[in-house]
Amino acid sequence: MLKEKKIRIQSYLSPCGDLVLGSFEDKLCLCNWTIEKHPGRVDRRLRAGLKADYEEGMSDVIQEAMEQLDAYFRLERKSFDVPLLTVGTDFQKQVWDALQEIPYGKTCSYGELAERIGQPKAVRAVANANGANAISLFIPCHRIIGSDYSLTGYGGGLEAKKFLLELEKRGK
């Protein structure tokens, strides 16, 4: 009999909004806002890609992720080292890898990110991949801004994005 695969999930209350953390086979696969711009999109992709369902519960990696988030919000941590599991296309993973290279306290536009991955004409596709990120904060999609330096869409809402960018500015 096959063992049923589960994505363990746990709520995390951040100072700028509630998150759901998820782990699968000792890796963090989810850090998503409970109130999000496109409800269900990330959940459907994760469940289908991992062929697993959610199950509420704690895991070592979720515990470590919570501790690292607590330190981040206390301005005691500028980067994360929890093992991550991304579920998406090769292009999305390329964008998510590039997001992780944006330094703490810095921002980048969608166009600049498209250039960084060697696809300067793929600005819209980069924006879509950024919006499909299932592991907010750990893959810092909040550091992406408009080409005119304005705050643009964010899964957790613009207030959360503003909070995170201001937090990182204070922590530099």
C-alpha positions as CSV (number, residue, x, y, z in Angstrom):
1,M,0.0,0.0,0.0
2,L,1.3,3.4,-1.0
3,K,1.9,5.9,1.8
4,E,-0.2,9.1,1.3
5,K,2.0,12.2,0.8
6,K,1.2,15.2,3.0
7,I,2.2,18.8,3.0
8,R,2.3,19.8,6.7
9,I,1.0,23.3,7.3
10,Q,1.0,25.7,10.2
11,S,-0.1,29.2,10.7
12,Y,2.4,32.0,11.5
13,L,1.3,35.4,12.7
14,S,3.7,38.0,11.3
15,P,3.6,41.7,12.2
16,C,2.3,42.5,8.7
17,G,-0.2,39.7,8.1
18,D,-0.9,36.1,8.7
19,L,1.0,33.4,6.8
20,V,0.7,29.7,6.2
21,L,4.0,27.8,6.3
22,G,4.2,24.4,4.7
23,S,6.8,21.6,4.6
24,F,7.2,18.6,2.4
25,E,9.9,15.9,3.0
26,D,12.1,18.1,5.2
27,K,11.9,21.2,3.0
28,L,9.9,24.4,3.2
29,C,7.5,24.5,0.2
30,L,5.1,27.2,1.4
31,C,5.1,30.6,3.0
32,N,2.0,32.2,1.7
33,W,-0.3,35.0,2.9
34,T,-3.7,33.8,4.2
35,I,-5.3,36.8,2.5
36,E,-3.8,36.8,-1.0
37,K,-4.3,38.4,-4.3
38,H,-5.1,35.2,-6.2
39,P,-6.6,32.8,-3.7
40,G,-6.0,29.1,-4.3
41,R,-3.5,29.5,-7.2
42,V,-0.5,28.5,-5.2
43,D,-2.4,25.8,-3.3
44,R,-3.5,24.1,-6.5
45,R,-0.1,24.2,-8.0
46,L,1.6,22.8,-4.9
47,R,-0.9,20.0,-4.4
48,A,-0.8,19.0,-8.0
49,G,3.0,19.3,-8.3
50,L,3.7,17.3,-5.2
51,K,0.7,15.0,-5.5
52,A,-0.1,15.7,-1.9
53,D,-2.8,17.1,0.3
54,Y,-2.4,19.5,3.2
55,E,-2.4,18.3,6.8
56,E,-2.2,20.6,9.7
57,G,0.8,19.9,11.9
58,M,4.3,20.9,12.9
59,S,7.6,19.8,11.4
60,D,11.2,20.5,12.2
61,V,11.6,22.7,9.1
62,I,8.4,24.7,9.9
63,Q,9.7,25.2,13.4
64,E,13.1,26.4,12.1
65,A,11.3,28.7,9.5
66,M,9.2,30.2,12.3
67,E,12.4,30.9,14.4
68,Q,14.1,32.5,11.4
69,L,11.1,34.6,10.6
70,D,10.9,35.8,14.3
71,A,14.6,36.8,14.1
72,Y,14.0,38.5,10.7
73,F,11.1,40.6,12.2
74,R,13.3,41.5,15.2
75,L,16.0,42.8,12.8
76,E,18.3,40.0,13.9
77,R,18.4,38.1,10.6
78,K,19.0,39.3,7.0
79,S,18.9,36.0,5.2
80,F,17.3,32.6,5.6
81,D,18.9,29.2,5.3
82,V,15.9,26.9,5.6
83,P,16.0,24.2,2.8
84,L,13.5,25.2,0.1
85,L,11.4,23.1,-2.3
86,T,10.0,25.1,-5.2
87,V,7.2,23.7,-7.4
88,G,6.9,25.4,-10.8
89,T,8.2,25.5,-14.3
90,D,11.9,25.8,-15.2
91,F,11.3,29.5,-16.0
92,Q,9.6,30.2,-12.7
93,K,12.4,28.5,-10.8
94,Q,15.0,30.6,-12.7
95,V,13.1,33.8,-11.6
96,W,12.8,32.5,-8.0
97,D,16.5,31.8,-7.9
98,A,17.3,35.3,-9.2
99,L,15.0,36.8,-6.5
100,Q,17.1,35.1,-3.8
101,E,20.1,37.0,-5.1
102,I,18.6,40.4,-4.4
103,P,20.3,41.6,-1.2
104,Y,18.5,42.5,2.0
105,G,17.3,46.1,2.0
106,K,17.6,46.4,-1.8
107,T,15.0,46.5,-4.6
108,C,14.9,45.6,-8.2
109,S,12.4,46.2,-11.0
110,Y,10.7,43.5,-13.1
111,G,12.7,44.8,-16.1
112,E,16.0,44.5,-14.2
113,L,15.1,41.0,-13.0
114,A,14.3,40.0,-16.6
115,E,17.7,41.3,-17.7
116,R,19.4,39.5,-14.8
117,I,18.1,36.1,-16.1
118,G,19.1,37.0,-19.6
119,Q,15.6,37.6,-21.0
120,P,15.1,41.3,-21.1
121,K,11.9,41.1,-23.2
122,A,10.2,38.7,-20.7
123,V,9.2,41.4,-18.3
124,R,5.5,40.3,-18.1
125,A,6.5,36.6,-17.7
126,V,8.9,37.6,-14.9
127,A,6.1,39.5,-13.2
128,N,3.8,36.5,-13.5
129,A,6.5,34.2,-12.1
130,N,7.2,36.6,-9.3
131,G,3.5,36.6,-8.4
132,A,3.4,32.8,-8.5
133,N,6.1,32.5,-5.7
134,A,4.8,30.1,-3.0
135,I,7.5,30.9,-0.5
136,S,7.2,34.6,0.3
137,L,9.9,36.2,2.4
138,F,12.3,33.2,2.0
139,I,12.2,34.0,-1.7
140,P,12.0,37.8,-1.4
141,C,9.4,38.8,-4.1
142,H,8.6,41.8,-1.9
143,R,11.9,43.4,-3.2
144,I,10.5,43.8,-6.7
145,I,9.2,47.2,-7.5
146,G,7.9,49.1,-10.6
147,S,10.4,50.6,-13.1
148,D,9.3,54.0,-11.8
149,Y,10.2,52.9,-8.2
150,S,6.6,52.6,-7.2
151,L,5.3,49.8,-5.1
152,T,3.5,47.3,-7.4
153,G,1.3,44.3,-6.7
154,Y,2.1,41.9,-3.9
155,G,0.4,38.7,-2.9
156,G,0.2,39.9,0.7
157,G,-1.0,43.4,-0.3
158,L,0.8,46.6,-0.7
159,E,0.7,47.5,3.0
160,A,2.6,44.2,3.8
161,K,5.1,45.0,1.0
162,K,5.6,48.5,2.3
163,F,6.1,47.2,5.9
164,L,8.7,44.6,4.7
165,L,10.7,47.1,2.7
166,E,10.7,49.6,5.5
167,L,11.7,46.9,8.0
168,E,14.7,46.0,5.8
169,K,15.7,49.6,5.4
170,R,15.8,50.0,9.2
171,G,17.8,46.7,9.5
172,K,20.5,47.6,7.1
